[in-house]
Amino acid sequence: MTVPAGPLAEVAAKGFARVPGTVMAALMAEGGKPAALAPFFASWERLETDAFMRDGGRYRRRRIANFSAEPGVPGHVRGEHRPHFQAVVHNTLNGGVDRWFAAMEDAVAESPPMLALLELGRSMAEALHGPHPWFVEAHQFRIEAVAGAPGYPTPEGVHHDGVDCVLIVMIARTNLEGGETVIEDDDGNRLAEFVLSDPLDTAMVDDPRVMHGVSPVAPADATQPSCRDVLVLTWKRGGVHNRVG
């Protein structure tokens, strides 16, 4: 299971690519079928509040998992639950501390959609950077917003994640305005702006080359619940003992 030459060429040339959800679903084979996606998407209803927001916000819910992959060995192996760490240089708001988030449910980590996305992301990482031992983190995010209190998908601003490759996969937008993905170079020049709107719409990012961020979100209808659900997968060279950031 590999990323097609078109998106790979785009990432190689520009540092990023936007892949429509319909293309991703086809690439995911059985993992992209409705019967597999329904329970996968439903798991975003069971995320837990992120208690590590230094801005005091309670607008983010999440679960995480980590995996390792070795050159020439098929698949990813789930690692022991551990904290997420980013250096302050990569996350000026919440970096510099170990952040313990709720563990991803086993059924989600082992599901056909997750396994398919892991393989697709690894194919991108290896095409761009060659075969390496990889340390992989998977983040389920839900950003909530209510009238007068927007949600911030990237409260740290436009940033590098401090990894080699990133997949940002849209799960659902519910009653939302905003949430525009932006791509910039290190000088702050805006390279692209787009909205991941449909399920499985994906941004592929070569993290050392470009920065990414997402604009705040607000409810389109102030009387109704509002949220933005995404899956973020990252690959970093160095294997399971490598600390992200």
C-alpha positions in Angstrom: 0.0 0.0 0.0 1.8 3.1 -1.2 1.1 6.8 -1.8 0.6 7.4 -5.6 3.4 9.1 -7.6 1.3 12.3 -8.0 1.0 13.3 -4.4 4.5 12.1 -3.6 5.9 14.2 -6.4 3.9 17.2 -5.1 5.3 16.7 -1.5 8.8 16.3 -2.9 8.5 19.5 -5.0 6.6 21.7 -2.5 6.9 20.0 0.9 3.2 19.3 1.1 0.2 18.0 -0.7 -3.6 17.9 -0.3 -5.2 14.5 -1.1 -9.0 14.3 -1.5 -10.8 11.9 0.8 -12.1 9.9 -2.1 -8.6 9.2 -3.2 -7.5 8.3 0.3 -10.5 5.9 0.7 -9.5 4.1 -2.5 -5.9 3.8 -1.4 -7.0 2.4 2.0 -8.6 -0.6 0.3 -10.8 -2.5 3.0 -9.8 0.1 5.5 -11.5 2.8 3.4 -14.8 1.0 3.1 -17.9 2.4 4.9 -18.3 -0.7 7.2 -14.7 -0.2 8.5 -14.9 3.6 8.7 -18.1 3.8 10.7 -16.8 2.5 14.0 -13.4 4.2 13.4 -15.1 7.6 13.1 -17.4 6.9 16.0 -14.5 6.5 18.4 -14.0 10.3 18.3 -17.1 10.5 20.5 -15.0 8.9 23.3 -12.0 11.2 23.5 -11.0 12.7 26.8 -10.3 16.4 27.7 -6.8 17.7 27.1 -5.8 18.9 30.6 -2.4 20.3 29.5 -3.4 23.6 27.8 -1.4 26.4 29.3 -3.9 28.9 27.8 -6.5 27.4 30.2 -8.6 26.2 27.4 -10.9 23.2 27.7 -11.8 23.1 24.0 -9.6 20.1 23.0 -10.2 16.4 23.5 -7.7 13.7 22.4 -6.3 10.2 22.7 -2.8 9.0 21.6 -0.9 5.9 20.7 2.7 5.2 19.5 4.1 2.7 17.2 7.5 1.6 15.8 8.5 0.3 12.4 11.7 -1.3 11.3 13.3 -1.3 7.8 12.3 -4.3 5.8 9.8 -5.5 8.4 6.1 -5.1 7.4 3.7 -3.3 9.7 3.9 -1.2 12.8 4.2 -2.5 16.4 2.3 -0.6 19.1 4.5 0.6 21.9 3.8 0.9 25.6 1.7 4.0 26.5 3.9 7.0 27.1 3.7 10.7 27.4 3.8 13.1 24.4 6.8 15.5 24.5 7.6 18.4 22.2 10.5 20.8 22.7 9.6 24.5 23.3 11.1 25.4 20.0 8.3 23.4 18.3 5.5 24.2 20.7 5.9 27.5 22.5 2.5 27.1 24.3 2.6 23.5 25.7 6.2 22.3 24.9 8.9 21.3 27.3 6.9 18.9 29.5 5.7 15.3 29.4 2.0 15.4 28.6 0.1 12.3 29.5 -3.1 11.9 27.4 -5.6 9.1 27.4 -4.5 6.0 25.4 -6.1 5.2 22.1 -8.5 2.4 22.4 -7.1 -1.0 21.3 -9.9 -1.5 18.8 -9.1 1.8 17.1 -5.3 1.2 17.0 -5.8 -2.2 15.5 -8.6 -1.2 13.1 -8.4 -1.5 9.3 -8.5 2.2 8.7 -5.7 2.9 11.2 -3.5 0.1 9.8 -4.1 1.4 6.3 -3.2 5.0 7.2 -0.1 3.8 9.0 1.1 2.0 5.9 0.3 4.9 3.6 2.2 7.3 5.9 5.2 5.0 6.1 5.3 4.8 2.3 5.5 8.6 2.2 8.2 8.8 4.9 10.3 6.2 3.2 9.9 7.7 -0.3 11.0 11.1 1.0 13.7 10.1 3.5 14.6 6.5 2.8 14.2 3.4 5.0 14.8 4.0 8.7 13.6 2.8 12.0 10.5 4.9 12.7 8.9 6.2 15.8 5.3 7.0 15.0 2.7 8.9 17.1 -1.1 8.8 16.4 -3.2 11.6 17.8 -7.0 11.7 17.8 -8.1 15.3 18.2 -11.5 16.9 18.7 -11.7 20.7 18.8 -14.9 22.1 20.2 -16.3 25.6 19.9 -19.3 27.4 21.2 -20.7 30.9 20.5 -18.3 33.5 21.9 -15.6 30.8 22.6 -13.8 29.7 19.5 -11.7 26.5 19.4 -8.0 26.5 18.4 -6.8 23.5 16.4 -3.2 24.8 16.7 -3.1 27.1 19.6 0.8 27.2 19.3 0.4 28.9 15.9 2.0 27.9 12.6 4.7 25.4 13.5 7.0 22.5 12.8 6.2 19.3 14.7 9.8 18.3 15.0 9.4 15.1 13.0 10.0 13.9 9.5 6.5 13.4 8.0 3.0 14.3 9.0 -0.4 13.1 7.9 -3.4 15.3 8.9 -6.6 13.3 8.2 -10.0 14.9 8.4 -12.6 12.8 10.2 -15.5 15.2 10.5 -16.5 18.9 10.5 -19.7 19.4 12.5 -21.4 22.8 12.3 -18.2 24.7 11.7 -16.8 27.9 10.3 -13.1 28.4 9.9 -10.5 25.6 10.4 -8.4 26.6 7.4 -5.1 24.7 7.0 -2.2 27.0 6.2 1.3 26.1 5.0 4.2 28.5 5.4 7.9 28.4 4.9 10.4 29.3 7.6 10.3 32.9 6.6 6.6 33.1 7.2 5.7 33.2 3.5 2.2 31.7 3.0 2.5 28.8 0.6 -1.0 27.5 0.6 -4.4 27.8 2.3 -7.1 25.1 2.1 -9.9 23.5 4.1 -9.9 19.8 4.8 -13.7 19.5 4.6 -14.7 15.9 3.6 -14.0 12.7 5.5 -10.4 11.5 4.9 -9.3 14.7 3.1 -5.6 14.6 4.0 -2.7 17.0 4.2 0.7 15.3 3.7 3.5 17.4 5.1 7.3 17.1 4.9 7.8 18.7 8.3 11.4 19.8 8.2 10.7 21.8 5.0 7.4 23.6 5.8 5.3 24.7 8.8 1.6 24.1 9.2 -1.2 25.5 11.2 -5.0 25.7 11.3 -7.1 28.8 11.9 -9.6 29.0 14.8 -13.0 27.4 14.5 -16.4 28.7 15.5 -20.0 27.3 15.3 -21.9 28.1 12.1 -25.1 27.9 14.1 -24.5 29.2 17.6 -27.4 27.1 19.0 -25.9 23.8 18.0 -22.8 21.7 19.0 -19.7 22.4 17.0 -16.5 20.3 16.6 -13.6 19.5 14.3 -12.3 15.9 14.4 -8.9 15.0 12.9 -6.3 12.2 13.1 -2.7 13.3 13.1 0.0 10.8 12.4 3.8 11.6 12.6 6.9 9.7 11.6 10.3 10.4 13.1 13.6 8.7 12.3 15.3 6.9 15.1 12.8 4.2 16.2 10.9 3.7 19.5 13.4 5.3 21.8 13.5 8.6 19.9 11.8 11.4 21.8 9.7 13.6 19.5 10.9 17.2 19.3 
